[in-house]
Amino acid sequence: MLRAVLRRLTYANVIATLALFLALGGGAVWAANHQAAKIGTGKLKPNAVTAGKIKANAVTQSKIRENAVTTVKIREGSVNFGKLAAGTNVVATATSSPVAVDGASAVGVSFPSPITFTPATGSVYLMSVEARGSNLARSGPETCRVQVVPLVNGTEWGGGAPLVLSAFAPNAENPSGAIASGGQTSPIGLTAGGATQTIGARVIGSSRCAASGAVTVAIAITQAK
């Protein structure tokens, strides 16, 4: 039987068989490689992409979805006035003493020295306000809500809404049960060339907040070059 098969083998038969084998085998390899190249987000194991696996400078501003970076996603102490964008000139800055938040009435914020500046006509100034709570907690089951109101020349700053910190029952979106920091930046002094601006703030706490809680306020005035 074997001799009969061998007698029928020709050079053309062998070459054709090898060609068919290579074509089928190569196609299977290409298909496997092509399929492996299709790695979608659904195929990634949770926490598989760690910070160490992201190429330096790979995540740029244009690749971050709008509103994706919220206050609760910023690591404690990672953003400070020293990280203000290049091309700005710091005109004035101050950080307050801690202010208790368990009172129901507004309390003035005390800074080490008055924060004042005189805007020059034609220049652009920005005021940055940051509020940071410590030991913020509820005194009972109700939500503890604290407002930090920036002031310019003794009146509420029209450039931004009050900053709101709070402590509440933990939930799936915020298991910590607290929003303990917040900030905002807006133009200031655009129509007040030559008029001195005095900056301050007040804190409106609540009896629903634990007596151990306090808020610290930091303010910086910068001039765009």
mmCIF file of the C-alpha atoms, coordinates in Angstrom:
data_MODEL
# 
_entry.id   MODEL 
# 
loop_
_atom_site.group_PDB 
_atom_site.id 
_atom_site.type_symbol 
_atom_site.label_atom_id 
_atom_site.label_alt_id 
_atom_site.label_comp_id 
_atom_site.label_asym_id 
_atom_site.label_entity_id 
_atom_site.label_seq_id 
_atom_site.pdbx_PDB_ins_code 
_atom_site.Cartn_x 
_atom_site.Cartn_y 
_atom_site.Cartn_z 
_atom_site.occupancy 
_atom_site.B_iso_or_equiv 
_atom_site.pdbx_formal_charge 
_atom_site.auth_seq_id 
_atom_site.auth_comp_id 
_atom_site.auth_asym_id 
_atom_site.auth_atom_id 
_atom_site.pdbx_PDB_model_num 
ATOM 1   C CA . MET A 1 1   ? 0.000   0.000   0.000  1.00 0.00 ? 1   MET A CA 1 
ATOM 2   C CA . LEU A 1 2   ? 2.786   2.413   0.978  1.00 0.00 ? 2   LEU A CA 1 
ATOM 3   C CA . ARG A 1 3   ? 4.674   1.602   -2.242 1.00 0.00 ? 3   ARG A CA 1 
ATOM 4   C CA . ALA A 1 4   ? 1.579   2.343   -4.253 1.00 0.00 ? 4   ALA A CA 1 
ATOM 5   C CA . VAL A 1 5   ? 1.219   5.722   -2.627 1.00 0.00 ? 5   VAL A CA 1 
ATOM 6   C CA . LEU A 1 6   ? 4.896   6.533   -3.079 1.00 0.00 ? 6   LEU A CA 1 
ATOM 7   C CA . ARG A 1 7   ? 4.648   5.618   -6.792 1.00 0.00 ? 7   ARG A CA 1 
ATOM 8   C CA . ARG A 1 8   ? 1.893   8.216   -7.192 1.00 0.00 ? 8   ARG A CA 1 
ATOM 9   C CA . LEU A 1 9   ? 3.896   11.000  -5.458 1.00 0.00 ? 9   LEU A CA 1 
ATOM 10  C CA . THR A 1 10  ? 5.300   13.504  -7.891 1.00 0.00 ? 10  THR A CA 1 
ATOM 11  C CA . TYR A 1 11  ? 7.195   16.727  -7.422 1.00 0.00 ? 11  TYR A CA 1 
ATOM 12  C CA . ALA A 1 12  ? 4.092   18.702  -8.390 1.00 0.00 ? 12  ALA A CA 1 
ATOM 13  C CA . ASN A 1 13  ? 1.922   16.835  -5.850 1.00 0.00 ? 13  ASN A CA 1 
ATOM 14  C CA . VAL A 1 14  ? 4.376   17.506  -3.006 1.00 0.00 ? 14  VAL A CA 1 
ATOM 15  C CA . ILE A 1 15  ? 4.744   21.202  -3.852 1.00 0.00 ? 15  ILE A CA 1 
ATOM 16  C CA . ALA A 1 16  ? 0.965   21.668  -4.140 1.00 0.00 ? 16  ALA A CA 1 
ATOM 17  C CA . THR A 1 17  ? 0.391   19.987  -0.769 1.00 0.00 ? 17  THR A CA 1 
ATOM 18  C CA . LEU A 1 18  ? 3.038   22.141  0.922  1.00 0.00 ? 18  LEU A CA 1 
ATOM 19  C CA . ALA A 1 19  ? 1.572   25.281  -0.609 1.00 0.00 ? 19  ALA A CA 1 
ATOM 20  C CA . LEU A 1 20  ? -1.905  24.385  0.652  1.00 0.00 ? 20  LEU A CA 1 
ATOM 21  C CA . PHE A 1 21  ? -0.555  23.683  4.153  1.00 0.00 ? 21  PHE A CA 1 
ATOM 22  C CA . LEU A 1 22  ? 1.345   26.980  4.301  1.00 0.00 ? 22  LEU A CA 1 
ATOM 23  C CA . ALA A 1 23  ? -1.626  28.948  3.010  1.00 0.00 ? 23  ALA A CA 1 
ATOM 24  C CA . LEU A 1 24  ? -3.993  27.447  5.572  1.00 0.00 ? 24  LEU A CA 1 
ATOM 25  C CA . GLY A 1 25  ? -1.489  27.676  8.409  1.00 0.00 ? 25  GLY A CA 1 
ATOM 26  C CA . GLY A 1 26  ? -0.448  31.226  7.569  1.00 0.00 ? 26  GLY A CA 1 
ATOM 27  C CA . GLY A 1 27  ? -4.067  32.326  7.360  1.00 0.00 ? 27  GLY A CA 1 
ATOM 28  C CA . ALA A 1 28  ? -4.775  30.874  10.781 1.00 0.00 ? 28  ALA A CA 1 
ATOM 29  C CA . VAL A 1 29  ? -1.766  32.651  12.253 1.00 0.00 ? 29  VAL A CA 1 
ATOM 30  C CA . TRP A 1 30  ? -2.813  35.947  10.613 1.00 0.00 ? 30  TRP A CA 1 
ATOM 31  C CA . ALA A 1 31  ? -6.360  35.560  11.933 1.00 0.00 ? 31  ALA A CA 1 
ATOM 32  C CA . ALA A 1 32  ? -5.087  34.851  15.444 1.00 0.00 ? 32  ALA A CA 1 
ATOM 33  C CA . ASN A 1 33  ? -2.753  37.824  15.374 1.00 0.00 ? 33  ASN A CA 1 
ATOM 34  C CA . HIS A 1 34  ? -5.426  40.059  13.879 1.00 0.00 ? 34  HIS A CA 1 
ATOM 35  C CA . GLN A 1 35  ? -7.918  39.047  16.565 1.00 0.00 ? 35  GLN A CA 1 
ATOM 36  C CA . ALA A 1 36  ? -5.328  39.566  19.314 1.00 0.00 ? 36  ALA A CA 1 
ATOM 37  C CA . ALA A 1 37  ? -4.787  43.111  18.080 1.00 0.00 ? 37  ALA A CA 1 
ATOM 38  C CA . LYS A 1 38  ? -8.430  43.932  18.805 1.00 0.00 ? 38  LYS A CA 1 
ATOM 39  C CA . ILE A 1 39  ? -8.134  44.652  22.542 1.00 0.00 ? 39  ILE A CA 1 
ATOM 40  C CA . GLY A 1 40  ? -11.099 46.761  23.580 1.00 0.00 ? 40  GLY A CA 1 
ATOM 41  C CA . THR A 1 41  ? -11.884 48.226  26.981 1.00 0.00 ? 41  THR A CA 1 
ATOM 42  C CA . GLY A 1 42  ? -14.196 45.287  27.689 1.00 0.00 ? 42  GLY A CA 1 
ATOM 43  C CA . LYS A 1 43  ? -11.244 42.874  27.478 1.00 0.00 ? 43  LYS A CA 1 
ATOM 44  C CA . LEU A 1 44  ? -9.152  44.672  30.092 1.00 0.00 ? 44  LEU A CA 1 
ATOM 45  C CA . LYS A 1 45  ? -9.219  43.226  33.593 1.00 0.00 ? 45  LYS A CA 1 
ATOM 46  C CA . PRO A 1 46  ? -10.212 45.793  36.271 1.00 0.00 ? 46  PRO A CA 1 
ATOM 47  C CA . ASN A 1 47  ? -7.133  47.711  37.514 1.00 0.00 ? 47  ASN A CA 1 
ATOM 48  C CA . ALA A 1 48  ? -4.991  46.117  34.770 1.00 0.00 ? 48  ALA A CA 1 
ATOM 49  C CA . VAL A 1 49  ? -3.746  49.500  33.497 1.00 0.00 ? 49  VAL A CA 1 
ATOM 50  C CA . THR A 1 50  ? -1.805  51.017  36.375 1.00 0.00 ? 50  THR A CA 1 
ATOM 51  C CA . ALA A 1 51  ? 0.061   54.329  36.549 1.00 0.00 ? 51  ALA A CA 1 
ATOM 52  C CA . GLY A 1 52  ? 3.367   52.516  35.999 1.00 0.00 ? 52  GLY A CA 1 
ATOM 53  C CA . LYS A 1 53  ? 2.101   51.133  32.660 1.00 0.00 ? 53  LYS A CA 1 
ATOM 54  C CA . ILE A 1 54  ? 1.177   54.522  31.199 1.00 0.00 ? 54  ILE A CA 1 
ATOM 55  C CA . LYS A 1 55  ? 3.924   56.104  29.100 1.00 0.00 ? 55  LYS A CA 1 
ATOM 56  C CA . ALA A 1 56  ? 5.206   59.422  30.434 1.00 0.00 ? 56  ALA A CA 1 
ATOM 57  C CA . ASN A 1 57  ? 3.207   62.377  29.067 1.00 0.00 ? 57  ASN A CA 1 
ATOM 58  C CA . ALA A 1 58  ? 0.782   59.996  27.314 1.00 0.00 ? 58  ALA A CA 1 
ATOM 59  C CA . VAL A 1 59  ? -2.276  61.444  29.066 1.00 0.00 ? 59  VAL A CA 1 
ATOM 60  C CA . THR A 1 60  ? -2.542  65.034  27.870 1.00 0.00 ? 60  THR A CA 1 
ATOM 61  C CA . GLN A 1 61  ? -5.173  67.689  28.526 1.00 0.00 ? 61  GLN A CA 1 
ATOM 62  C CA . SER A 1 62  ? -6.906  66.982  25.188 1.00 0.00 ? 62  SER A CA 1 
ATOM 63  C CA . LYS A 1 63  ? -7.343  63.302  26.155 1.00 0.00 ? 63  LYS A CA 1 
ATOM 64  C CA . ILE A 1 64  ? -9.162  64.017  29.411 1.00 0.00 ? 64  ILE A CA 1 
ATOM 65  C CA . ARG A 1 65  ? -12.933 64.009  29.056 1.00 0.00 ? 65  ARG A CA 1 
ATOM 66  C CA . GLU A 1 66  ? -14.626 67.288  29.996 1.00 0.00 ? 66  GLU A CA 1 
ATOM 67  C CA . ASN A 1 67  ? -15.586 67.367  33.706 1.00 0.00 ? 67  ASN A CA 1 
ATOM 68  C CA . ALA A 1 68  ? -13.892 63.972  34.234 1.00 0.00 ? 68  ALA A CA 1 
ATOM 69  C CA . VAL A 1 69  ? -11.533 65.287  36.927 1.00 0.00 ? 69  VAL A CA 1 
ATOM 70  C CA . THR A 1 70  ? -13.721 66.314  39.849 1.00 0.00 ? 70  THR A CA 1 
ATOM 71  C CA . THR A 1 71  ? -12.805 67.569  43.310 1.00 0.00 ? 71  THR A CA 1 
ATOM 72  C CA . VAL A 1 72  ? -13.169 64.133  44.917 1.00 0.00 ? 72  VAL A CA 1 
ATOM 73  C CA . LYS A 1 73  ? -10.750 62.640  42.360 1.00 0.00 ? 73  LYS A CA 1 
ATOM 74  C CA . ILE A 1 74  ? -7.900  65.032  43.187 1.00 0.00 ? 74  ILE A CA 1 
ATOM 75  C CA . ARG A 1 75  ? -5.486  63.662  45.776 1.00 0.00 ? 75  ARG A CA 1 
ATOM 76  C CA . GLU A 1 76  ? -5.345  65.584  49.050 1.00 0.00 ? 76  GLU A CA 1 
ATOM 77  C CA . GLY A 1 77  ? -2.722  68.326  48.833 1.00 0.00 ? 77  GLY A CA 1 
ATOM 78  C CA . SER A 1 78  ? -1.848  67.672  45.176 1.00 0.00 ? 78  SER A CA 1 
ATOM 79  C CA . VAL A 1 79  ? -3.057  71.068  43.912 1.00 0.00 ? 79  VAL A CA 1 
ATOM 80  C CA . ASN A 1 80  ? -1.594  74.192  45.470 1.00 0.00 ? 80  ASN A CA 1 
ATOM 81  C CA . PHE A 1 81  ? -0.756  77.753  44.486 1.00 0.00 ? 81  PHE A CA 1 
ATOM 82  C CA . GLY A 1 82  ? 2.790   76.714  43.632 1.00 0.00 ? 82  GLY A CA 1 
ATOM 83  C CA . LYS A 1 83  ? 1.381   74.855  40.613 1.00 0.00 ? 83  LYS A CA 1 
ATOM 84  C CA . LEU A 1 84  ? -0.188  77.905  39.000 1.00 0.00 ? 84  LEU A CA 1 
ATOM 85  C CA . ALA A 1 85  ? 0.449   78.027  35.259 1.00 0.00 ? 85  ALA A CA 1 
ATOM 86  C CA . ALA A 1 86  ? 3.641   79.577  33.983 1.00 0.00 ? 86  ALA A CA 1 
ATOM 87  C CA . GLY A 1 87  ? 3.189   83.125  32.759 1.00 0.00 ? 87  GLY A CA 1 
ATOM 88  C CA . THR A 1 88  ? 1.388   84.350  35.861 1.00 0.00 ? 88  THR A CA 1 
ATOM 89  C CA . ASN A 1 89  ? 2.614   86.771  38.490 1.00 0.00 ? 89  ASN A CA 1 
ATOM 90  C CA . VAL A 1 90  ? 1.480   86.206  42.095 1.00 0.00 ? 90  VAL A CA 1 
ATOM 91  C CA . VAL A 1 91  ? 0.356   89.567  43.449 1.00 0.00 ? 91  VAL A CA 1 
ATOM 92  C CA . ALA A 1 92  ? -0.916  88.484  46.875 1.00 0.00 ? 92  ALA A CA 1 
ATOM 93  C CA . THR A 1 93  ? -1.589  85.249  48.723 1.00 0.00 ? 93  THR A CA 1 
ATOM 94  C CA . ALA A 1 94  ? -2.652  84.239  52.227 1.00 0.00 ? 94  ALA A CA 1 
ATOM 95  C CA . THR A 1 95  ? -3.978  81.242  54.158 1.00 0.00 ? 95  THR A CA 1 
ATOM 96  C CA . SER A 1 96  ? -6.385  81.658  57.057 1.00 0.00 ? 96  SER A CA 1 
ATOM 97  C CA . SER A 1 97  ? -6.483  80.141  60.496 1.00 0.00 ? 97  SER A CA 1 
ATOM 98  C CA . PRO A 1 98  ? -8.945  77.235  60.902 1.00 0.00 ? 98  PRO A CA 1 
ATOM 99  C CA . VAL A 1 99  ? -12.556 78.362  61.354 1.00 0.00 ? 99  VAL A CA 1 
ATOM 100 C CA . ALA A 1 100 ? -15.065 76.258  63.316 1.00 0.00 ? 100 ALA A CA 1 
ATOM 101 C CA . VAL A 1 101 ? -18.069 75.127  61.269 1.00 0.00 ? 101 VAL A CA 1 
ATOM 102 C CA . ASP A 1 102 ? -20.606 74.136  63.944 1.00 0.00 ? 102 ASP A CA 1 
ATOM 103 C CA . GLY A 1 103 ? -22.101 77.621  64.325 1.00 0.00 ? 103 GLY A CA 1 
ATOM 104 C CA . ALA A 1 104 ? -25.291 78.626  62.527 1.00 0.00 ? 104 ALA A CA 1 
ATOM 105 C CA . SER A 1 105 ? -24.234 82.233  61.866 1.00 0.00 ? 105 SER A CA 1 
ATOM 106 C CA . ALA A 1 106 ? -21.631 83.625  59.476 1.00 0.00 ? 106 ALA A CA 1 
ATOM 107 C CA . VAL A 1 107 ? -18.088 83.922  60.839 1.00 0.00 ? 107 VAL A CA 1 
ATOM 108 C CA . GLY A 1 108 ? -15.397 86.166  59.395 1.00 0.00 ? 108 GLY A CA 1 
ATOM 109 C CA . VAL A 1 109 ? -12.215 84.450  58.226 1.00 0.00 ? 109 VAL A CA 1 
ATOM 110 C CA . SER A 1 110 ? -9.012  85.687  59.842 1.00 0.00 ? 110 SER A CA 1 
ATOM 111 C CA . PHE A 1 111 ? -5.908  85.977  57.664 1.00 0.00 ? 111 PHE A CA 1 
ATOM 112 C CA . PRO A 1 112 ? -2.383  86.681  58.999 1.00 0.00 ? 112 PRO A CA 1 
ATOM 113 C CA . SER A 1 113 ? -2.414  90.035  57.198 1.00 0.00 ? 113 SER A CA 1 
ATOM 114 C CA . PRO A 1 114 ? -4.892  91.957  55.030 1.00 0.00 ? 114 PRO A CA 1 
ATOM 115 C CA . ILE A 1 115 ? -5.067  90.856  51.394 1.00 0.00 ? 115 ILE A CA 1 
ATOM 116 C CA . THR A 1 116 ? -5.095  93.946  49.192 1.00 0.00 ? 116 THR A CA 1 
ATOM 117 C CA . PHE A 1 117 ? -4.013  94.840  45.679 1.00 0.00 ? 117 PHE A CA 1 
ATOM 118 C CA . THR A 1 118 ? -4.530  97.694  43.232 1.00 0.00 ? 118 THR A CA 1 
ATOM 119 C CA . PRO A 1 119 ? -5.281  96.534  39.694 1.00 0.00 ? 119 PRO A CA 1 
ATOM 120 C CA . ALA A 1 120 ? -3.647  98.409  36.851 1.00 0.00 ? 120 ALA A CA 1 
ATOM 121 C CA . THR A 1 121 ? -5.854  99.472  33.963 1.00 0.00 ? 121 THR A CA 1 
ATOM 122 C CA . GLY A 1 122 ? -5.527  97.123  31.006 1.00 0.00 ? 122 GLY A CA 1 
ATOM 123 C CA . SER A 1 123 ? -4.145  94.198  33.050 1.00 0.00 ? 123 SER A CA 1 
ATOM 124 C CA . VAL A 1 124 ? -5.963  90.946  33.755 1.00 0.00 ? 124 VAL A CA 1 
ATOM 125 C CA . TYR A 1 125 ? -6.081  89.664  37.332 1.00 0.00 ? 125 TYR A CA 1 
ATOM 126 C CA . LEU A 1 126 ? -7.477  86.392  38.652 1.00 0.00 ? 126 LEU A CA 1 
ATOM 127 C CA . MET A 1 127 ? -8.573  85.490  42.156 1.00 0.00 ? 127 MET A CA 1 
ATOM 128 C CA . SER A 1 128 ? -8.211  81.848  43.201 1.00 0.00 ? 128 SER A CA 1 
ATOM 129 C CA . VAL A 1 129 ? -10.002 80.664  46.329 1.00 0.00 ? 129 VAL A CA 1 
ATOM 130 C CA . GLU A 1 130 ? -9.530  77.245  47.925 1.00 0.00 ? 130 GLU A CA 1 
ATOM 131 C CA . ALA A 1 131 ? -11.392 75.915  50.962 1.00 0.00 ? 131 ALA A CA 1 
ATOM 132 C CA . ARG A 1 132 ? -10.261 72.795  52.776 1.00 0.00 ? 132 ARG A CA 1 
ATOM 133 C CA . GLY A 1 133 ? -12.104 71.110  55.657 1.00 0.00 ? 133 GLY A CA 1 
ATOM 134 C CA . SER A 1 134 ? -10.598 69.066  58.462 1.00 0.00 ? 134 SER A CA 1 
ATOM 135 C CA . ASN A 1 135 ? -12.502 66.536  60.585 1.00 0.00 ? 135 ASN A CA 1 
ATOM 136 C CA . LEU A 1 136 ? -15.667 67.519  58.711 1.00 0.00 ? 136 LEU A CA 1 
ATOM 137 C CA . ALA A 1 137 ? -18.503 65.348  60.055 1.00 0.00 ? 137 ALA A CA 1 
ATOM 138 C CA . ARG A 1 138 ? -22.200 65.375  60.958 1.00 0.00 ? 138 ARG A CA 1 
ATOM 139 C CA . SER A 1 139 ? -23.427 65.965  64.476 1.00 0.00 ? 139 SER A CA 1 
ATOM 140 C CA . GLY A 1 140 ? -26.489 63.808  63.724 1.00 0.00 ? 140 GLY A CA 1 
ATOM 141 C CA . PRO A 1 141 ? -28.169 62.076  60.772 1.00 0.00 ? 141 PRO A CA 1 
ATOM 142 C CA . GLU A 1 142 ? -28.718 65.303  58.803 1.00 0.00 ? 142 GLU A CA 1 
ATOM 143 C CA . THR A 1 143 ? -26.233 66.570  56.224 1.00 0.00 ? 143 THR A CA 1 
ATOM 144 C CA . CYS A 1 144 ? -23.600 69.034  57.446 1.00 0.00 ? 144 CYS A CA 1 
ATOM 145 C CA . ARG A 1 145 ? -23.345 71.860  54.881 1.00 0.00 ? 145 ARG A CA 1 
ATOM 146 C CA . VAL A 1 146 ? -20.705 74.593  55.059 1.00 0.00 ? 146 VAL A CA 1 
ATOM 147 C CA . GLN A 1 147 ? -20.452 77.614  52.755 1.00 0.00 ? 147 GLN A CA 1 
ATOM 148 C CA . VAL A 1 148 ? -17.294 79.637  52.179 1.00 0.00 ? 148 VAL A CA 1 
ATOM 149 C CA . VAL A 1 149 ? -18.144 83.065  50.729 1.00 0.00 ? 149 VAL A CA 1 
ATOM 150 C CA . PRO A 1 150 ? -15.301 85.139  49.193 1.00 0.00 ? 150 PRO A CA 1 
ATOM 151 C CA . LEU A 1 151 ? -15.572 88.886  49.808 1.00 0.00 ? 151 LEU A CA 1 
ATOM 152 C CA . VAL A 1 152 ? -14.227 91.848  47.845 1.00 0.00 ? 152 VAL A CA 1 
ATOM 153 C CA . ASN A 1 153 ? -14.328 95.198  49.647 1.00 0.00 ? 153 ASN A CA 1 
ATOM 154 C CA . GLY A 1 154 ? -16.676 93.692  52.228 1.00 0.00 ? 154 GLY A CA 1 
ATOM 155 C CA . THR A 1 155 ? -19.310 92.433  49.790 1.00 0.00 ? 155 THR A CA 1 
ATOM 156 C CA . GLU A 1 156 ? -19.889 88.996  48.288 1.00 0.00 ? 156 GLU A CA 1 
ATOM 157 C CA . TRP A 1 157 ? -17.611 88.397  45.333 1.00 0.00 ? 157 TRP A CA 1 
ATOM 158 C CA . GLY A 1 158 ? -19.617 88.588  42.126 1.00 0.00 ? 158 GLY A CA 1 
ATOM 159 C CA . GLY A 1 159 ? -17.116 86.475  40.194 1.00 0.00 ? 159 GLY A CA 1 
ATOM 160 C CA . GLY A 1 160 ? -18.132 83.140  41.640 1.00 0.00 ? 160 GLY A CA 1 
ATOM 161 C CA . ALA A 1 161 ? -20.622 81.239  43.787 1.00 0.00 ? 161 ALA A CA 1 
ATOM 162 C CA . PRO A 1 162 ? -19.841 80.261  47.398 1.00 0.00 ? 162 PRO A CA 1 
ATOM 163 C CA . LEU A 1 163 ? -17.763 77.129  47.882 1.00 0.00 ? 163 LEU A CA 1 
ATOM 164 C CA . VAL A 1 164 ? -19.773 74.354  49.523 1.00 0.00 ? 164 VAL A CA 1 
ATOM 165 C CA . LEU A 1 165 ? -18.237 71.619  51.688 1.00 0.00 ? 165 LEU A CA 1 
ATOM 166 C CA . SER A 1 166 ? -20.360 68.926  53.277 1.00 0.00 ? 166 SER A CA 1 
ATOM 167 C CA . ALA A 1 167 ? -20.512 65.710  55.279 1.00 0.00 ? 167 ALA A CA 1 
ATOM 168 C CA . PHE A 1 168 ? -23.325 63.262  54.597 1.00 0.00 ? 168 PHE A CA 1 
ATOM 169 C CA . ALA A 1 169 ? -24.312 59.598  54.678 1.00 0.00 ? 169 ALA A CA 1 
ATOM 170 C CA . PRO A 1 170 ? -21.809 57.623  52.544 1.00 0.00 ? 170 PRO A CA 1 
ATOM 171 C CA . ASN A 1 171 ? -23.107 56.396  49.200 1.00 0.00 ? 171 ASN A CA 1 
ATOM 172 C CA . ALA A 1 172 ? -21.841 54.456  46.182 1.00 0.00 ? 172 ALA A CA 1 
ATOM 173 C CA . GLU A 1 173 ? -20.673 57.588  44.393 1.00 0.00 ? 173 GLU A CA 1 
ATOM 174 C CA . ASN A 1 174 ? -18.864 59.001  47.421 1.00 0.00 ? 174 ASN A CA 1 
ATOM 175 C CA . PRO A 1 175 ? -18.111 56.291  50.013 1.00 0.00 ? 175 PRO A CA 1 
ATOM 176 C CA . SER A 1 176 ? -16.123 58.765  52.137 1.00 0.00 ? 176 SER A CA 1 
ATOM 177 C CA . GLY A 1 177 ? -19.327 60.620  52.986 1.00 0.00 ? 177 GLY A CA 1 
ATOM 178 C CA . ALA A 1 178 ? -17.703 64.031  52.648 1.00 0.00 ? 178 ALA A CA 1 
ATOM 179 C CA . ILE A 1 179 ? -16.784 66.770  50.206 1.00 0.00 ? 179 ILE A CA 1 
ATOM 180 C CA . ALA A 1 180 ? -13.971 68.299  52.190 1.00 0.00 ? 180 ALA A CA 1 
ATOM 181 C CA . SER A 1 181 ? -12.372 70.637  49.667 1.00 0.00 ? 181 SER A CA 1 
ATOM 182 C CA . GLY A 1 182 ? -13.247 72.937  46.799 1.00 0.00 ? 182 GLY A CA 1 
ATOM 183 C CA . GLY A 1 183 ? -11.925 75.846  44.804 1.00 0.00 ? 183 GLY A CA 1 
ATOM 184 C CA . GLN A 1 184 ? -12.597 78.324  42.047 1.00 0.00 ? 184 GLN A CA 1 
ATOM 185 C CA . THR A 1 185 ? -10.774 80.894  39.939 1.00 0.00 ? 185 THR A CA 1 
ATOM 186 C CA . SER A 1 186 ? -12.358 83.931  38.257 1.00 0.00 ? 186 SER A CA 1 
ATOM 187 C CA . PRO A 1 187 ? -11.279 87.364  36.951 1.00 0.00 ? 187 PRO A CA 1 
ATOM 188 C CA . ILE A 1 188 ? -11.207 90.249  39.414 1.00 0.00 ? 188 ILE A CA 1 
ATOM 189 C CA . GLY A 1 189 ? -10.693 93.999  39.141 1.00 0.00 ? 189 GLY A CA 1 
ATOM 190 C CA . LEU A 1 190 ? -11.365 94.232  35.404 1.00 0.00 ? 190 LEU A CA 1 
ATOM 191 C CA . THR A 1 191 ? -13.328 97.460  35.816 1.00 0.00 ? 191 THR A CA 1 
ATOM 192 C CA . ALA A 1 192 ? -11.564 98.762  38.922 1.00 0.00 ? 192 ALA A CA 1 
ATOM 193 C CA . GLY A 1 193 ? -8.285  100.095 37.537 1.00 0.00 ? 193 GLY A CA 1 
ATOM 194 C CA . GLY A 1 194 ? -6.484  102.130 40.183 1.00 0.00 ? 194 GLY A CA 1 
ATOM 195 C CA . ALA A 1 195 ? -8.952  101.238 42.970 1.00 0.00 ? 195 ALA A CA 1 
ATOM 196 C CA . THR A 1 196 ? -7.576  99.196  45.858 1.00 0.00 ? 196 THR A CA 1 
ATOM 197 C CA . GLN A 1 197 ? -9.328  95.862  46.335 1.00 0.00 ? 197 GLN A CA 1 
ATOM 198 C CA . THR A 1 198 ? -9.479  94.302  49.812 1.00 0.00 ? 198 THR A CA 1 
ATOM 199 C CA . ILE A 1 199 ? -10.088 90.550  49.833 1.00 0.00 ? 199 ILE A CA 1 
ATOM 200 C CA . GLY A 1 200 ? -11.693 88.537  52.609 1.00 0.00 ? 200 GLY A CA 1 
ATOM 201 C CA . ALA A 1 201 ? -14.053 85.648  53.254 1.00 0.00 ? 201 ALA A CA 1 
ATOM 202 C CA . ARG A 1 202 ? -16.690 84.392  55.642 1.00 0.00 ? 202 ARG A CA 1 
ATOM 203 C CA . VAL A 1 203 ? -17.781 80.911  56.635 1.00 0.00 ? 203 VAL A CA 1 
ATOM 204 C CA . ILE A 1 204 ? -21.419 79.930  57.153 1.00 0.00 ? 204 ILE A CA 1 
ATOM 205 C CA . GLY A 1 205 ? -21.536 76.731  59.154 1.00 0.00 ? 205 GLY A CA 1 
ATOM 206 C CA . SER A 1 206 ? -24.363 74.707  60.641 1.00 0.00 ? 206 SER A CA 1 
ATOM 207 C CA . SER A 1 207 ? -25.368 73.153  63.954 1.00 0.00 ? 207 SER A CA 1 
ATOM 208 C CA . ARG A 1 208 ? -25.662 69.927  61.963 1.00 0.00 ? 208 ARG A CA 1 
ATOM 209 C CA . CYS A 1 209 ? -21.858 69.856  61.740 1.00 0.00 ? 209 CYS A CA 1 
ATOM 210 C CA . ALA A 1 210 ? -19.737 68.245  64.446 1.00 0.00 ? 210 ALA A CA 1 
ATOM 211 C CA . ALA A 1 211 ? -17.863 70.595  66.782 1.00 0.00 ? 211 ALA A CA 1 
ATOM 212 C CA . SER A 1 212 ? -14.542 69.004  65.784 1.00 0.00 ? 212 SER A CA 1 
ATOM 213 C CA . GLY A 1 213 ? -14.813 70.264  62.191 1.00 0.00 ? 213 GLY A CA 1 
ATOM 214 C CA . ALA A 1 214 ? -13.014 73.312  60.806 1.00 0.00 ? 214 ALA A CA 1 
ATOM 215 C CA . VAL A 1 215 ? -12.324 74.983  57.462 1.00 0.00 ? 215 VAL A CA 1 
ATOM 216 C CA . THR A 1 216 ? -9.157  76.700  56.234 1.00 0.00 ? 216 THR A CA 1 
ATOM 217 C CA . VAL A 1 217 ? -9.333  79.213  53.381 1.00 0.00 ? 217 VAL A CA 1 
ATOM 218 C CA . ALA A 1 218 ? -6.494  80.101  50.999 1.00 0.00 ? 218 ALA A CA 1 
ATOM 219 C CA . ILE A 1 219 ? -6.629  82.998  48.533 1.00 0.00 ? 219 ILE A CA 1 
ATOM 220 C CA . ALA A 1 220 ? -4.234  84.012  45.762 1.00 0.00 ? 220 ALA A CA 1 
ATOM 221 C CA . ILE A 1 221 ? -4.338  86.999  43.406 1.00 0.00 ? 221 ILE A CA 1 
ATOM 222 C CA . THR A 1 222 ? -2.404  86.541  40.169 1.00 0.00 ? 222 THR A CA 1 
ATOM 223 C CA . GLN A 1 223 ? -1.749  88.784  37.189 1.00 0.00 ? 223 GLN A CA 1 
ATOM 224 C CA . ALA A 1 224 ? -1.613  87.311  33.706 1.00 0.00 ? 224 ALA A CA 1 
ATOM 225 C CA . LYS A 1 225 ? 1.440   88.473  31.771 1.00 0.00 ? 225 LYS A CA 1 
# 
